[in-house]
Amino acid sequence: MLYVRGSKEEKQRVEGMLSELIISMDHHSLAHLSSENSCPICFCELDDPFKLESCGHMFCKTCLVDQCESAMKSQDGFPLSCLKNGCKKLLLLVDLRCLLSSEQLEELIRASLNAFVASSAGLYRFCPTPDCTSIYKVTVADAEGKPFVCGACSVEICTKCHLEYHPLISCEAYKEYKEDPDATLLEWRRGKENVKNCPSCGYTIEKSEGCNHVECD
C-alpha cells in the first residue's frame, strides 16, 4: 500500500503520475504479448506455429514456406535467413526438411546454386553438360588452365577456356582448332612433299617409307 502526504493538489498530481505509469506499463505488456504471439512475416496471430532451430523465433509455417517458394521463383533472397527484425540467423537444413517436400528442397537448392553462380562475377561456372548442376572455379586469365573432372557426369573441362581439357596445347591453339580443324592440318602439311591426299577418299596421308602405291581401306 502506498501513502502520500501533502496538499490535495500534490496528491492529485501524484495520482495522475501513477495512473500514467500504470497505463504505460499495460501498453508495454500488451505490445510484448502481441509480439510474442504474432508472426514476424504476416504480423497476424500465429497459425500452425513453426519454431526455427537456429534462433528459436516463431513463424506461421505457411509464411516460411512462402518465403522459400519466393526465393525459388526469383532466385533472390539467398542465403535464407530469419526475417524477424534484427535477427538474420540462417535457416538450417533441418528446418527446410521439415518445411518442404523433397522435390521442393531440390528446387530450392538448384535456385540457391543459380544465385551463387550469378553473384560470383564469373568466378564460378556450371558444368557445360546439359542438366548437370555441378559447378567449378574459373582459372584467372594469367594462370594456366587446369582440368575440372565433373563428379556427376565425368566430363573433363578446361577451367580457363571452358572447352574440353586439352593437355600439351594452349587454350588459344585449341580454340583455333575447334573453330577450323582443317586449318591446323593444312599448317602441318604445308611444304611437305611426302604428304598427299588419298586419291580414293581424300584423306590426308603421309609417306614414311616404301613405294608410292596407296590402297584405301
MDTraj code that builds the backbone (N, CA, C; nanometers):
import mdtraj as md
import numpy as np

residues = "MET LEU TYR VAL ARG GLY SER LYS GLU GLU LYS GLN ARG VAL GLU GLY MET LEU SER GLU LEU ILE ILE SER MET ASP HIS HIS SER LEU ALA HIS LEU SER SER GLU ASN SER CYS PRO ILE CYS PHE CYS GLU LEU ASP ASP PRO PHE LYS LEU GLU SER CYS GLY HIS MET PHE CYS LYS THR CYS LEU VAL ASP GLN CYS GLU SER ALA MET LYS SER GLN ASP GLY PHE PRO LEU SER CYS LEU LYS ASN GLY CYS LYS LYS LEU LEU LEU LEU VAL ASP LEU ARG CYS LEU LEU SER SER GLU GLN LEU GLU GLU LEU ILE ARG ALA SER LEU ASN ALA PHE VAL ALA SER SER ALA GLY LEU TYR ARG PHE CYS PRO THR PRO ASP CYS THR SER ILE TYR LYS VAL THR VAL ALA ASP ALA GLU GLY LYS PRO PHE VAL CYS GLY ALA CYS SER VAL GLU ILE CYS THR LYS CYS HIS LEU GLU TYR HIS PRO LEU ILE SER CYS GLU ALA TYR LYS GLU TYR LYS GLU ASP PRO ASP ALA THR LEU LEU GLU TRP ARG ARG GLY LYS GLU ASN VAL LYS ASN CYS PRO SER CYS GLY TYR THR ILE GLU LYS SER GLU GLY CYS ASN HIS VAL GLU CYS ASP".split()
xyz = np.array([
    [0.0849, -0.1187, 0.0000],
    [0.0000, 0.0000, 0.0000],
    [0.0890, 0.1244, 0.0000],
    [0.0456, 0.2285, -0.0727],
    [0.1249, 0.3497, -0.0888],
    [0.0515, 0.4669, -0.0223],
    [0.1228, 0.5372, 0.0692],
    [0.0666, 0.6547, 0.1369],
    [0.1326, 0.7801, 0.0815],
    [0.0504, 0.8841, 0.0564],
    [0.1021, 1.0113, 0.0046],
    [0.0635, 1.1219, 0.1018],
    [0.1608, 1.1964, 0.1467],
    [0.1376, 1.3100, 0.2355],
    [0.1564, 1.4404, 0.1600],
    [0.0701, 1.5372, 0.1906],
    [0.0822, 1.6669, 0.1254],
    [-0.0543, 1.7266, 0.1022],
    [-0.0552, 1.8324, 0.0246],
    [-0.1818, 1.9009, -0.0043],
    [-0.2652, 1.8188, -0.1018],
    [-0.3896, 1.8612, -0.1191],
    [-0.4795, 1.7922, -0.2092],
    [-0.4281, 1.7967, -0.3532],
    [-0.3749, 1.9127, -0.3929],
    [-0.3218, 1.9280, -0.5284],
    [-0.2038, 1.8329, -0.5513],
    [-0.1154, 1.8226, -0.4511],
    [0.0008, 1.7339, -0.4637],
    [-0.0427, 1.5876, -0.4741],
    [-0.1473, 1.5495, -0.3949],
    [-0.1984, 1.4129, -0.4022],
    [-0.2543, 1.3835, -0.5421],
    [-0.3294, 1.4795, -0.5978],
    [-0.3867, 1.4608, -0.7313],
    [-0.2775, 1.4484, -0.8383],
    [-0.1681, 1.5295, -0.8205],
    [-0.0571, 1.5228, -0.9150],
    [0.0098, 1.3852, -0.9098],
    [0.0316, 1.3332, -0.7890],
    [0.0953, 1.2014, -0.7741],
    [0.0050, 1.0922, -0.8301],
    [-0.1260, 1.1004, -0.8029],
    [-0.2185, 1.0008, -0.8559],
    [-0.2184, 1.0013, -1.0087],
    [-0.2082, 1.1191, -1.0692],
    [-0.2025, 1.1289, -1.2150],
    [-0.0770, 1.0648, -1.2719],
    [0.0367, 1.0909, -1.2044],
    [0.1625, 1.0310, -1.2485],
    [0.1578, 0.8797, -1.2395],
    [0.1005, 0.8281, -1.1261],
    [0.0894, 0.6834, -1.1085],
    [-0.0035, 0.6230, -1.2135],
    [-0.1130, 0.6924, -1.2433],
    [-0.2071, 0.6429, -1.3441],
    [-0.1414, 0.6326, -1.4814],
    [-0.0638, 0.7375, -1.5171],
    [0.0068, 0.7351, -1.6457],
    [0.1090, 0.6230, -1.6503],
    [0.1777, 0.5988, -1.5388],
    [0.2784, 0.4925, -1.5330],
    [0.2134, 0.3557, -1.5505],
    [0.0994, 0.3352, -1.4856],
    [0.0296, 0.2064, -1.4957],
    [-0.0185, 0.1822, -1.6380],
    [-0.0774, 0.2877, -1.6999],
    [-0.1246, 0.2747, -1.8377],
    [-0.0091, 0.2420, -1.9321],
    [0.1058, 0.3100, -1.9123],
    [0.2233, 0.2852, -1.9955],
    [0.2733, 0.1428, -1.9808],
    [0.2763, 0.0921, -1.8572],
    [0.3212, -0.0448, -1.8329],
    [0.2253, -0.1444, -1.8964],
    [0.0960, -0.1171, -1.8921],
    [-0.0021, -0.2071, -1.9528],
    [0.0155, -0.2124, -2.1037],
    [0.0381, -0.0947, -2.1654],
    [0.0578, -0.0914, -2.3105],
    [0.1835, -0.1674, -2.3498],
    [0.2897, -0.1524, -2.2701],
    [0.4147, -0.2234, -2.2986],
    [0.3947, -0.3738, -2.2884],
    [0.3208, -0.4170, -2.1863],
    [0.2973, -0.5597, -2.1672],
    [0.2144, -0.6162, -2.2816],
    [0.1117, -0.5388, -2.3253],
    [0.0275, -0.5833, -2.4358],
    [0.1066, -0.5916, -2.5661],
    [0.1936, -0.4921, -2.5892],
    [0.2762, -0.4926, -2.7107],
    [0.3708, -0.6116, -2.7101],
    [0.4286, -0.6385, -2.5911],
    [0.5204, -0.7521, -2.5795],
    [0.4458, -0.8832, -2.6036],
    [0.3254, -0.8926, -2.5441],
    [0.2452, -1.0130, -2.5616],
    [0.2052, -1.0305, -2.7073],
    [0.1659, -0.9173, -2.7724],
    [0.1269, -0.9224, -2.9126],
    [0.2430, -0.9656, -3.0000],
    [0.3648, -0.9146, -2.9691],
    [0.4831, -0.9502, -3.0464],
    [0.5155, -1.0981, -3.0324],
    [0.4987, -1.1514, -2.9121],
    [0.5306, -1.2914, -2.8873],
    [0.4329, -1.3854, -2.9565],
    [0.3110, -1.3402, -2.9841],
    [0.2080, -1.4272, -3.0399],
    [0.1731, -1.3963, -3.1844],
    [0.2517, -1.3096, -3.2493],
    [0.2256, -1.2771, -3.3891],
    [0.3433, -1.3199, -3.4759],
    [0.3150, -1.3456, -3.6027],
    [0.4175, -1.3881, -3.6985],
    [0.4946, -1.2661, -3.7483],
    [0.6280, -1.2678, -3.7453],
    [0.7068, -1.1534, -3.7931],
    [0.6943, -1.1264, -3.9426],
    [0.6351, -1.2199, -4.0181],
    [0.6201, -1.2005, -4.1623],
    [0.4843, -1.1385, -4.1963],
    [0.3756, -1.2006, -4.1474],
    [0.2413, -1.1511, -4.1813],
    [0.1818, -1.0630, -4.0721],
    [0.2470, -1.0577, -3.9546],
    [0.2038, -0.9765, -3.8403],
    [0.0665, -1.0182, -3.7861],
    [0.0222, -1.1369, -3.8223],
    [-0.1046, -1.1885, -3.7702],
    [-0.0760, -1.2889, -3.6584],
    [-0.1819, -1.3282, -3.5903],
    [-0.1664, -1.4289, -3.4863],
    [-0.1112, -1.5571, -3.5477],
    [-0.0189, -1.6215, -3.4774],
    [0.0486, -1.7401, -3.5293],
    [-0.0514, -1.8487, -3.5664],
    [-0.0364, -1.8990, -3.6902],
    [-0.1216, -2.0070, -3.7390],
    [-0.0311, -2.1247, -3.7753],
    [-0.0529, -2.2393, -3.7121],
    [0.0355, -2.3554, -3.7288],
    [0.1805, -2.3124, -3.7031],
    [0.2108, -2.2707, -3.5799],
    [0.3423, -2.2117, -3.5486],
    [0.4578, -2.3073, -3.5782],
    [0.5676, -2.2488, -3.6270],
    [0.6903, -2.3250, -3.6542],
    [0.8070, -2.2506, -3.5906],
    [0.8849, -2.3204, -3.5098],
    [0.9972, -2.2607, -3.4383],
    [1.1279, -2.2912, -3.5115],
    [1.2012, -2.1861, -3.5480],
    [1.3284, -2.2042, -3.6183],
    [1.4344, -2.2596, -3.5241],
    [1.5106, -2.3549, -3.5750],
    [1.6114, -2.4216, -3.4929],
    [1.7265, -2.3285, -3.4584],
    [1.7623, -2.2386, -3.5504],
    [1.8821, -2.1552, -3.5319],
    [1.8646, -2.0479, -3.4255],
    [1.7427, -1.9889, -3.4160],
    [1.7238, -1.8752, -3.3259],
    [1.6043, -1.8893, -3.2325],
    [1.5152, -1.9851, -3.2598],
    [1.4004, -2.0068, -3.1730],
    [1.2824, -1.9164, -3.2007],
    [1.2896, -1.8308, -3.3021],
    [1.1772, -1.7428, -3.3334],
    [1.0644, -1.8216, -3.4002],
    [0.9415, -1.7773, -3.3728],
    [0.8223, -1.8472, -3.4191],
    [0.7613, -1.7760, -3.5395],
    [0.7165, -1.8550, -3.6374],
    [0.6517, -1.8037, -3.7580],
    [0.5326, -1.8924, -3.7919],
    [0.4417, -1.8391, -3.8721],
    [0.3419, -1.9262, -3.9342],
    [0.4155, -2.0181, -4.0321],
    [0.3816, -2.1439, -4.0294],
    [0.4500, -2.2383, -4.1186],
    [0.4316, -2.2008, -4.2647],
    [0.3095, -2.1588, -4.3003],
    [0.2838, -2.1223, -4.4404],
    [0.3655, -2.0003, -4.4831],
    [0.3924, -1.9085, -4.3892],
    [0.4733, -1.7901, -4.4222],
    [0.6166, -1.8296, -4.4546],
    [0.6711, -1.9251, -4.3806],
    [0.8072, -1.9716, -4.4073],
    [0.8133, -2.0466, -4.5402],
    [0.7105, -2.1271, -4.5704],
    [0.7059, -2.1962, -4.6990],
    [0.6978, -2.0948, -4.8128],
    [0.6170, -1.9899, -4.7949],
    [0.6063, -1.8838, -4.8968],
    [0.7407, -1.8137, -4.9168],
    [0.8155, -1.7937, -4.8088],
    [0.9479, -1.7317, -4.8195],
    [1.0393, -1.8173, -4.9066],
    [1.0362, -1.9489, -4.8854],
    [1.1195, -2.0402, -4.9638],
    [1.0762, -2.0431, -5.1103],
    [0.9449, -2.0494, -5.1343],
    [0.8950, -2.0556, -5.2716],
    [0.9233, -1.9258, -5.3469],
    [0.9176, -1.8139, -5.2783],
    [0.9500, -1.6861, -5.3414],
    [1.0962, -1.6824, -5.3835],
    [1.1841, -1.7368, -5.2999],
    [1.3270, -1.7424, -5.3338],
    [1.3513, -1.8344, -5.4530],
    [1.2760, -1.9448, -5.4606],
    [1.2901, -2.0364, -5.5743],
    [1.2559, -1.9661, -5.7057],
    [1.1449, -1.8906, -5.7062],
    [1.0969, -1.8275, -5.8292],
    [1.1857, -1.7115, -5.8720],
    [1.2265, -1.6296, -5.7765],
    [1.3040, -1.5092, -5.8093],
    [1.4538, -1.5350, -5.8117],
    [1.4963, -1.6506, -5.7541],
    [1.6384, -1.6815, -5.7359],
    [1.7089, -1.5655, -5.6665],
    [1.6388, -1.5109, -5.5669],
    [1.6904, -1.3994, -5.4880],
    [1.6583, -1.4281, -5.3417],
    [1.7179, -1.3511, -5.2514],
    [1.6904, -1.3688, -5.1096],
    [1.7751, -1.4752, -5.0432],
    [1.8831, -1.5167, -5.1100],
    [1.9742, -1.6153, -5.0518],
    [2.0928, -1.5436, -4.9879],
    [2.1481, -1.5993, -4.8806],
    [2.1006, -1.7182, -4.8101],
    [1.9751, -1.6890, -4.7299],
    [1.8876, -1.7873, -4.7204],
    [1.7627, -1.7704, -4.6470],
    [1.7918, -1.7499, -4.4991],
    [1.7270, -1.6497, -4.4413],
    [1.7528, -1.6179, -4.3011],
    [1.6231, -1.5821, -4.2307],
    [1.6290, -1.5777, -4.0977],
    [1.5144, -1.5394, -4.0163],
    [1.4774, -1.3944, -4.0470],
    [1.3484, -1.3697, -4.0697],
    [1.3019, -1.2361, -4.1066],
    [1.2533, -1.1539, -3.9882],
    [1.2711, -1.2046, -3.8674],
    [1.2362, -1.1232, -3.7509],
    [1.3332, -1.0075, -3.7416],
    [1.2821, -0.8904, -3.7140],
    [1.3618, -0.7687, -3.7133],
    [1.4859, -0.7829, -3.6253],
    [1.6046, -0.7632, -3.6873],
    [1.7308, -0.7660, -3.6142],
    [1.7910, -0.9023, -3.5950],
    [1.7317, -1.0085, -3.6486],
    [1.7847, -1.1434, -3.6245],
    [1.8844, -1.1852, -3.7329],
    [1.8346, -1.2219, -3.8511],
    [1.9172, -1.2602, -3.9657],
    [1.9927, -1.3920, -3.9460],
    [1.9535, -1.4737, -3.8461],
    [2.0140, -1.6076, -3.8343],
    [1.9718, -1.6914, -3.9548],
    [2.0632, -1.7734, -4.0058],
    [2.0351, -1.8518, -4.1253],
    [1.9371, -1.9652, -4.0948],
    [1.8507, -1.9945, -4.1934],
    [1.7636, -2.1100, -4.1824],
    [1.8473, -2.2357, -4.2032],
    [1.8330, -2.3313, -4.1145],
    [1.9132, -2.4527, -4.1193],
    [1.8455, -2.5588, -4.2055],
    [1.9262, -2.6540, -4.2508],
    [1.8748, -2.7612, -4.3352],
    [1.7679, -2.8421, -4.2629],
    [1.7826, -2.8581, -4.1320],
    [1.6832, -2.9335, -4.0553],
    [1.5470, -2.8648, -4.0615],
    [1.5450, -2.7304, -4.0644],
    [1.4197, -2.6567, -4.0784],
    [1.3605, -2.6766, -4.2179],
    [1.4456, -2.6637, -4.3198],
    [1.3983, -2.6743, -4.4576],
    [1.3416, -2.8122, -4.4865],
    [1.4005, -2.9153, -4.4282],
    [1.3485, -3.0513, -4.4488],
    [1.2108, -3.0697, -4.3865],
    [1.1840, -2.9977, -4.2794],
    [1.0523, -3.0043, -4.2148],
    [0.9488, -2.9218, -4.2909],
    [0.9934, -2.8130, -4.3534],
    [0.9014, -2.7207, -4.4187],
    [0.8656, -2.7633, -4.5611],
    [0.9601, -2.8258, -4.6316],
    [0.9440, -2.8509, -4.7747],
    [0.9423, -2.9996, -4.8060],
    [0.8802, -3.0334, -4.9177],
    [0.8879, -3.1696, -4.9692],
    [1.0271, -3.1913, -5.0296],
    [1.0602, -3.3159, -5.0586],
    [1.1922, -3.3449, -5.1164],
    [1.2081, -3.2773, -5.2524],
    [1.0990, -3.2712, -5.3317],
    [1.1064, -3.2055, -5.4623],
    [1.1271, -3.0556, -5.4464],
    [1.0565, -2.9957, -5.3504],
    [1.0727, -2.8520, -5.3257],
    [1.2139, -2.8208, -5.2756],
    [1.2677, -2.9074, -5.1909],
    [1.4018, -2.8849, -5.1382],
    [1.5058, -2.8916, -5.2488],
    [1.4915, -2.9862, -5.3418],
    [1.5836, -2.9949, -5.4551],
    [1.5749, -2.8695, -5.5415],
    [1.4537, -2.8216, -5.5638],
    [1.4358, -2.6991, -5.6433],
    [1.4978, -2.5793, -5.5731],
    [1.4840, -2.5731, -5.4413],
    [1.5426, -2.4635, -5.3645],
    [1.6947, -2.4659, -5.3728],
    [1.7538, -2.5855, -5.3657],
    [1.8995, -2.5986, -5.3745],
    [1.9486, -2.5550, -5.5119],
    [1.8756, -2.5948, -5.6177],
    [1.9141, -2.5525, -5.7527],
    [1.9072, -2.4001, -5.7659],
    [1.8011, -2.3417, -5.7107],
    [1.7866, -2.1952, -5.7174],
    [1.8991, -2.1260, -5.6416],
    [1.9389, -2.1817, -5.5272],
    [2.0466, -2.1204, -5.4493],
    [2.1794, -2.1305, -5.5235],
    [2.2019, -2.2428, -5.5942],
    [2.3236, -2.2569, -5.6748],
    [2.3248, -2.1554, -5.7886],
    [2.2101, -2.1397, -5.8556],
    [2.2000, -2.0405, -5.9632],
    [2.2317, -1.9004, -5.9117],
    [2.1769, -1.8686, -5.7940],
    [2.2009, -1.7368, -5.7355],
    [2.3480, -1.7200, -5.6985],
    [2.4095, -1.8268, -5.6463],
    [2.5509, -1.8200, -5.6081],
    [2.6402, -1.7969, -5.7300],
    [2.6168, -1.8734, -5.8369],
    [2.6983, -1.8582, -5.9581],
    [2.6763, -1.7201, -6.0200],
    [2.5510, -1.6746, -6.0237],
    [2.5203, -1.5439, -6.0829],
    [2.5852, -1.4296, -6.0062],
    [2.6014, -1.4453, -5.8759],
    [2.6581, -1.3379, -5.7937],
    [2.8096, -1.3486, -5.7790],
    [2.8721, -1.4486, -5.8446],
    [3.0162, -1.4704, -5.8265],
    [3.1017, -1.3878, -5.9222],
    [3.0378, -1.3051, -6.0065],
    [3.1102, -1.2197, -6.1028],
    [3.2040, -1.3013, -6.1920],
    [3.1570, -1.4190, -6.2365],
    [3.2344, -1.5014, -6.3277],
    [3.3377, -1.5898, -6.2614],
    [3.3456, -1.5903, -6.1301],
    [3.4444, -1.6721, -6.0604],
    [3.4075, -1.8201, -6.0638],
    [3.2779, -1.8493, -6.0730],
    [3.2310, -1.9882, -6.0807],
    [3.1407, -2.0049, -6.2026],
    [3.1409, -2.1268, -6.2585],
    [3.0568, -2.1589, -6.3733],
    [2.9962, -2.2970, -6.3538],
    [2.8850, -2.3209, -6.4260],
    [2.8238, -2.4529, -6.4249],
    [2.8961, -2.5448, -6.5225],
    [2.8938, -2.6731, -6.4921],
    [2.9409, -2.7743, -6.5866],
    [2.8612, -2.7583, -6.7155],
    [2.9278, -2.7625, -6.8346],
    [2.8569, -2.7381, -6.9613],
    [2.7636, -2.8507, -7.0053],
    [2.7709, -2.9661, -6.9397],
    [2.6804, -3.0750, -6.9756],
    [2.5360, -3.0352, -6.9435],
    [2.4425, -3.0469, -7.0386],
    [2.3030, -3.0083, -7.0130],
    [2.2458, -3.0790, -6.8898],
    [2.1736, -3.0026, -6.8073],
    [2.1063, -3.0527, -6.6865],
    [2.2019, -3.0954, -6.5756],
    [2.3320, -3.0727, -6.5910],
    [2.4270, -3.1045, -6.4843],
    [2.4383, -2.9831, -6.3918],
    [2.4256, -3.0056, -6.2612],
    [2.4243, -2.8950, -6.1649],
    [2.5591, -2.8735, -6.0968],
    [2.6647, -2.9440, -6.1403],
    [2.7964, -2.9241, -6.0798],
    [2.8518, -2.7872, -6.1189],
    [2.9330, -2.7293, -6.0322],
    [2.9972, -2.6015, -6.0611],
    [3.1478, -2.6151, -6.0414],
    [3.2231, -2.5276, -6.1048],
    [3.3684, -2.5290, -6.0888],
    [3.4211, -2.3867, -6.0816],
    [3.5407, -2.3728, -6.0240],
    [3.6026, -2.2418, -6.0103],
    [3.6845, -2.2102, -6.1349],
    [3.6649, -2.0913, -6.1880],
    [3.7309, -2.0495, -6.3115],
    [3.8754, -2.0096, -6.2830],
    [3.9668, -2.0502, -6.3720],
    [4.1069, -2.0107, -6.3610],
    [4.1232, -1.8664, -6.4076],
    [4.2001, -1.7880, -6.3328],
    [4.2208, -1.6472, -6.3692],
    [4.2966, -1.6381, -6.5013],
    [4.2847, -1.5232, -6.5671],
    [4.3321, -1.5073, -6.7053],
    [4.4807, -1.5342, -6.7219],
    [4.5641, -1.4939, -6.6254],
    [4.7091, -1.5074, -6.6423],
    [4.7643, -1.6379, -6.5869],
    [4.6792, -1.7334, -6.5541],
    [4.7235, -1.8618, -6.4999],
    [4.6975, -1.9724, -6.6017],
    [4.7627, -2.0842, -6.5815],
    [4.7463, -2.1978, -6.6716],
    [4.6160, -2.2705, -6.6408],
    [4.5434, -2.3079, -6.7455],
    [4.4171, -2.3776, -6.7274],
    [4.4357, -2.5127, -6.6612],
    [4.3458, -2.5461, -6.5704],
    [4.3502, -2.6751, -6.5009],
    [4.2258, -2.7558, -6.5372],
    [4.2363, -2.8888, -6.5269],
    [4.1188, -2.9699, -6.5609],
    [4.0167, -2.9738, -6.4481],
    [3.8905, -2.9680, -6.4854],
    [3.7811, -2.9933, -6.3920],
    [3.7156, -3.1235, -6.4353],
    [3.7226, -3.2235, -6.3490],
    [3.6595, -3.3527, -6.3763],
    [3.5285, -3.3565, -6.2985],
    [3.4177, -3.3518, -6.3700],
    [3.2872, -3.3455, -6.3054],
    [3.2554, -3.4778, -6.2371],
    [3.2214, -3.4702, -6.1108],
    [3.1876, -3.5910, -6.0370],
    [3.0513, -3.6456, -6.0715],
    [2.9684, -3.5641, -6.1386],
    [2.8333, -3.6079, -6.1735],
    [2.8262, -3.6717, -6.3111],
    [2.8923, -3.6091, -6.4110],
    [2.8822, -3.6606, -6.5485],
    [3.0169, -3.7032, -6.6071],
    [3.1261, -3.6865, -6.5304],
    [3.2612, -3.7335, -6.5670],
    [3.3250, -3.6570, -6.6828],
    [3.2660, -3.5468, -6.7287],
    [3.3269, -3.4693, -6.8354],
    [3.4505, -3.3969, -6.7819],
    [3.5515, -3.3771, -6.8679],
    [3.6726, -3.3044, -6.8306],
    [3.6729, -3.1701, -6.9034],
    [3.6803, -3.0620, -6.8265],
    [3.6705, -2.9269, -6.8817],
    [3.7950, -2.8470, -6.8433],
    [3.8434, -2.7643, -6.9370],
    [3.9492, -2.6691, -6.9056],
    [3.8874, -2.5521, -6.8303],
    [3.9380, -2.5226, -6.7124],
    [3.8780, -2.4181, -6.6288],
    [3.9147, -2.2774, -6.6743],
    [3.9925, -2.2665, -6.7812],
    [4.0285, -2.1334, -6.8328],
    [3.9476, -2.0968, -6.9572],
    [3.9417, -2.1889, -7.0551],
    [3.8689, -2.1587, -7.1794],
    [3.7322, -2.2275, -7.1844],
    [3.7058, -2.3191, -7.0904],
    [3.5757, -2.3845, -7.0739],
    [3.5404, -2.4789, -7.1892],
    [3.6419, -2.5227, -7.2619],
    [3.6243, -2.6265, -7.3633],
    [3.6750, -2.7588, -7.3059],
    [3.6728, -2.8659, -7.3884],
    [3.7277, -2.9926, -7.3423],
    [3.8732, -2.9729, -7.2985],
    [3.9138, -3.0465, -7.1924],
    [4.0504, -3.0306, -7.1432],
    [4.1490, -3.0715, -7.2516],
    [4.2552, -2.9929, -7.2685],
    [4.3485, -3.0106, -7.3797],
    [4.4924, -3.0026, -7.3287],
    [4.5459, -3.1082, -7.2707],
    [4.6844, -3.1057, -7.2229],
    [4.7824, -3.0904, -7.3388],
    [4.8950, -3.0250, -7.3106],
    [5.0063, -3.0083, -7.4059],
    [4.9743, -2.9132, -7.5214],
    [4.8627, -2.8410, -7.5154],
    [4.8308, -2.7427, -7.6175],
    [4.7641, -2.6236, -7.5496],
    [4.7976, -2.5038, -7.5934],
    [4.7446, -2.3835, -7.5287],
    [4.5960, -2.3665, -7.5579],
    [4.5303, -2.2845, -7.4755],
    [4.3881, -2.2566, -7.4956],
    [4.3649, -2.1889, -7.6300],
    [4.4538, -2.0957, -7.6665],
    [4.4382, -2.0226, -7.7923],
    [4.4471, -2.1173, -7.9115],
    [4.5471, -2.2077, -7.9103],
    [4.5634, -2.3023, -8.0208],
    [4.4460, -2.3990, -8.0282],
    [4.3955, -2.4399, -7.9120],
    [4.2838, -2.5345, -7.9128],
    [4.1563, -2.4669, -7.9622],
    [4.1379, -2.3391, -7.9269],
    [4.0218, -2.2653, -7.9772],
    [4.0265, -2.2547, -8.1297],
    [4.1459, -2.2267, -8.1847],
    [4.1613, -2.2178, -8.3295],
    [4.1288, -2.3510, -8.3955],
    [4.1747, -2.4595, -8.3322],
    [4.1469, -2.5926, -8.3869],
    [3.9972, -2.6218, -8.3843],
    [3.9301, -2.5841, -8.2741],
    [3.7871, -2.6110, -8.2637],
    [3.7076, -2.5308, -8.3668],
    [3.7528, -2.4077, -8.3939],
    [3.6827, -2.3238, -8.4905],
    [3.7031, -2.3728, -8.6337],
    [3.8224, -2.4233, -8.6648],
    [3.8524, -2.4736, -8.8003],
    [3.9537, -2.5866, -8.7896],
    [3.9090, -2.7102, -8.7681],
    [4.0019, -2.8231, -8.7525],
    [4.0951, -2.8416, -8.8714],
    [4.0481, -2.8085, -8.9914],
    [4.1318, -2.8287, -9.1092],
    [4.2482, -2.7312, -9.1152],
    [4.2357, -2.6154, -9.0510],
    [4.3419, -2.5150, -9.0577],
    [4.4705, -2.5684, -8.9949],
    [4.4590, -2.6395, -8.8845],
    [4.5770, -2.6948, -8.8192],
    [4.6425, -2.7999, -8.9074],
    [4.5621, -2.8812, -8.9718],
    [4.6161, -2.9845, -9.0602],
    [4.6853, -2.9231, -9.1803],
    [4.6264, -2.8184, -9.2377],
    [4.6877, -2.7519, -9.3527],
    [4.8211, -2.6885, -9.3150],
    [4.8276, -2.6311, -9.1952],
    [4.9518, -2.5719, -9.1486],
    [5.0593, -2.6787, -9.1314],
    [5.0192, -2.7948, -9.0833],
    [5.1160, -2.9037, -9.0598],
    [5.1716, -2.9605, -9.1902],
    [5.0873, -2.9751, -9.2927],
    [5.1311, -3.0400, -9.4170],
    [5.1963, -2.9440, -9.5148],
    [5.1939, -2.8128, -9.4844],
    [5.2493, -2.7137, -9.5772],
    [5.3980, -2.7404, -9.6017],
    [5.4357, -2.7517, -9.7319],
    [5.5755, -2.7699, -9.7701],
    [5.6273, -2.9121, -9.7592],
    [5.5440, -3.0072, -9.7206],
    [5.5882, -3.1464, -9.7049],
    [5.5557, -3.2241, -9.8334],
    [5.6613, -3.2726, -9.8998],
    [5.6442, -3.3447, -10.0255],
    [5.5893, -3.4847, -10.0034],
    [5.6077, -3.5360, -9.8847],
    [5.5651, -3.6740, -9.8580],
    [5.4229, -3.6834, -9.8024],
    [5.3501, -3.5708, -9.8074],
    [5.2118, -3.5682, -9.7592],
    [5.1197, -3.5364, -9.8763],
    [5.0231, -3.6252, -9.9021],
    [4.9281, -3.6078, -10.0128],
    [4.7880, -3.6451, -9.9654],
    [4.6902, -3.6205, -10.0532],
    [4.5550, -3.6670, -10.0287],
    [4.5347, -3.8033, -10.0911],
    [4.4632, -3.8893, -10.0240],
    [4.4309, -4.0208, -10.0780],
    [4.3446, -4.0013, -10.2033],
    [4.3837, -4.0600, -10.3156],
    [4.3072, -4.0403, -10.4400],
    [4.1675, -4.1010, -10.4348],
    [4.1435, -4.1887, -10.3399],
    [4.0129, -4.2534, -10.3319],
    [3.9174, -4.1815, -10.2372],
    [3.9629, -4.1555, -10.1129],
    [3.8728, -4.0965, -10.0124],
    [3.9045, -3.9506, -9.9798],
    [4.0219, -3.9027, -10.0209],
    [4.0579, -3.7637, -9.9979],
    [4.1230, -3.7370, -9.8641],
    [4.1398, -3.8386, -9.7787],
    [4.2032, -3.8189, -9.6501],
    [4.3511, -3.7886, -9.6673],
    [4.4073, -3.7109, -9.5760],
    [4.5498, -3.6773, -9.5797],
    [4.6314, -3.7981, -9.5370],
    [4.7335, -3.8294, -9.6173],
    [4.8214, -3.9408, -9.5842],
    [4.9667, -3.8943, -9.5922],
    [5.0528, -3.9579, -9.5141],
    [5.1945, -3.9236, -9.5104],
    [5.2758, -4.0477, -9.5440],
    [5.3636, -4.0332, -9.6420],
    [5.4505, -4.1435, -9.6792],
    [5.5718, -4.1427, -9.5879],
    [5.5921, -4.2535, -9.5187],
    [5.7065, -4.2645, -9.4295],
    [5.8153, -4.3540, -9.4873],
    [5.7742, -4.4534, -9.5718],
    [5.8720, -4.5430, -9.6340],
    [5.8014, -4.6197, -9.7444],
    [5.8774, -4.6951, -9.8252],
    [5.8199, -4.7806, -9.9288],
    [5.7903, -4.7047, -10.0569],
    [5.7120, -4.7706, -10.1461],
    [5.6802, -4.7153, -10.2774],
    [5.5655, -4.6148, -10.2674],
    [5.5276, -4.5626, -10.3855],
    [5.4211, -4.4618, -10.3881],
    [5.2818, -4.5220, -10.4024],
    [5.2716, -4.6547, -10.4017],
    [5.1420, -4.7195, -10.4187],
    [5.0567, -4.7021, -10.2916],
    [4.9320, -4.6593, -10.3107],
    [4.8424, -4.6353, -10.1970],
    [4.7151, -4.7170, -10.2172],
    [4.6711, -4.7878, -10.1153],
    [4.5441, -4.8576, -10.1162],
    [4.4585, -4.8053, -10.0004],
    [4.3353, -4.7637, -10.0326],
    [4.2466, -4.7104, -9.9303],
    [4.1614, -4.8217, -9.8729],
    [4.1581, -4.8345, -9.7408],
    [4.0757, -4.9377, -9.6752],
    [3.9299, -4.8951, -9.6725],
])
top = md.Topology()
chain = top.add_chain()
for i, resn in enumerate(residues, 1):
    res = top.add_residue(resn, chain, resSeq=i)
    for name in ("N", "CA", "C"):
        top.add_atom(name, md.element.get_by_symbol(name[0]), res)
traj = md.Trajectory(xyz[None], top)
